[in-house]
Amino acid sequence: MINSSIPIYLASKSPRRRKLLKQIGLKFKSFSVEMDEIVHPNEKPSSTVLRLSKEKLNLAKEKIKNGIIITADTIVVLDKKVLGKPTNKKDAFRILKMLSNKTHIVFTGYSIFNSINNKTIAINGLNASNFSDDS
């Protein structure tokens, strides 16, 4: 178990993300933030996931004033088209069937904020950037 005197929060409703953090022994609390995940026209997928993870982080910071906050966003691209999140089980099955035996790309962006030193790290899987709260 990783021990930290600073509370850690995962701002995500993803069971997979919770499982991954538990697998590395991280003790955390989770909650979700609600927002429209809008993909801008001509925006690169790697930029989209990074932007959305930062937007989720800003919403999460309104709820959590002390601790480390982790947010993430993932999108799947098939044939240069961004696939949206499934709306229900039937839609999820349709998307999985569409992806079956086809090469597709998964992009994930993460943002991590530490309220103790007011630092944020944002990673889109391709590169990482450190930025202060005022950027």
C-alpha positions in Angstrom: 0.0 0.0 0.0 1.3 3.4 -0.9 1.0 5.7 2.1 0.5 9.4 1.8 -0.4 12.0 4.4 -2.1 14.0 1.6 -5.5 12.8 0.6 -5.7 11.5 -3.0 -8.9 11.8 -5.1 -9.7 10.3 -8.4 -12.3 12.4 -10.2 -13.6 9.7 -12.5 -16.5 7.2 -12.6 -14.4 4.8 -14.6 -14.2 1.4 -12.9 -11.0 0.7 -14.9 -9.2 3.7 -13.6 -10.2 2.8 -10.0 -8.9 -0.7 -10.6 -5.6 0.5 -12.0 -4.9 2.8 -9.0 -5.9 0.0 -6.5 -3.5 -2.4 -8.4 -0.5 -0.1 -7.6 -1.6 0.1 -4.0 -2.8 3.7 -4.0 -5.3 4.6 -1.3 -7.8 7.2 -2.7 -11.4 8.4 -2.7 -13.3 8.7 -6.0 -16.1 11.0 -7.2 -17.2 12.1 -10.6 -17.5 15.5 -12.3 -20.2 16.1 -14.8 -19.5 18.1 -18.0 -20.1 18.0 -21.7 -17.2 16.4 -23.4 -17.1 18.4 -26.6 -14.7 17.5 -29.3 -13.8 20.6 -31.3 -13.6 20.4 -35.1 -10.0 19.9 -36.4 -8.7 19.4 -32.9 -6.1 16.6 -32.7 -7.3 13.7 -30.4 -4.2 14.0 -28.2 -5.1 17.7 -27.7 -8.7 16.9 -27.0 -8.0 14.4 -24.2 -5.5 16.8 -22.6 -7.9 19.7 -22.8 -10.8 17.6 -21.4 -8.7 16.3 -18.5 -7.8 19.8 -17.6 -11.4 21.0 -17.8 -12.4 18.1 -15.5 -9.6 19.0 -13.1 -10.9 22.6 -12.9 -14.4 21.3 -12.0 -12.9 18.8 -9.5 -10.9 21.7 -7.8 -14.2 23.4 -7.0 -15.1 20.3 -4.8 -11.7 19.4 -3.3 -9.6 22.1 -1.7 -6.9 20.0 -0.1 -5.2 17.0 -1.6 -4.1 15.4 -4.9 -6.7 15.3 -7.6 -6.3 13.0 -10.6 -8.5 13.4 -13.7 -8.5 11.7 -17.1 -10.2 11.5 -20.5 -10.0 8.8 -23.1 -11.2 8.7 -26.7 -11.0 6.1 -29.4 -10.2 6.8 -33.0 -11.2 4.4 -35.8 -10.5 5.3 -39.5 -9.6 8.9 -38.5 -13.0 9.3 -36.8 -13.4 9.9 -33.1 -15.9 7.5 -31.6 -18.1 8.9 -28.8 -18.7 7.2 -25.5 -21.4 4.6 -25.6 -24.8 5.8 -24.4 -26.0 2.4 -23.1 -25.1 -1.3 -23.3 -26.6 -1.7 -26.7 -24.5 1.2 -28.0 -21.4 -0.2 -26.3 -21.9 -3.6 -28.0 -22.3 -1.8 -31.4 -19.0 0.1 -30.8 -17.1 -3.0 -29.7 -18.4 -4.8 -32.8 -17.2 -1.9 -35.0 -13.8 -2.1 -33.4 -13.5 -5.9 -33.6 -10.5 -7.0 -35.7 -9.7 -3.5 -36.8 -6.8 -1.3 -35.9 -7.8 1.6 -33.8 -6.0 4.2 -31.6 -6.8 5.0 -28.0 -5.8 8.4 -26.6 -5.8 9.2 -22.9 -5.0 12.5 -21.2 -4.3 12.8 -17.5 -4.2 15.8 -15.2 -2.8 15.6 -11.7 -3.1 18.5 -9.2 -1.3 18.8 -5.8 -2.9 21.5 -3.6 0.0 21.6 -1.2 2.4 23.1 -3.8 -0.2 24.3 -6.3 1.4 22.3 -9.1 -0.4 20.5 -12.0 1.0 18.0 -14.3 -0.8 17.2 -17.6 0.1 14.3 -19.7 -1.5 13.2 -23.0 0.5 10.1 -23.6 2.7 11.8 -26.2 4.2 14.5 -24.0 3.9 16.0 -20.6 3.8 19.5 -19.5 4.1 21.2 -16.1 2.0 24.3 -15.6 1.0 26.5 -12.7 -2.6 27.2 -11.7 -2.5 30.5 -13.6 -1.7 29.1 -17.0 
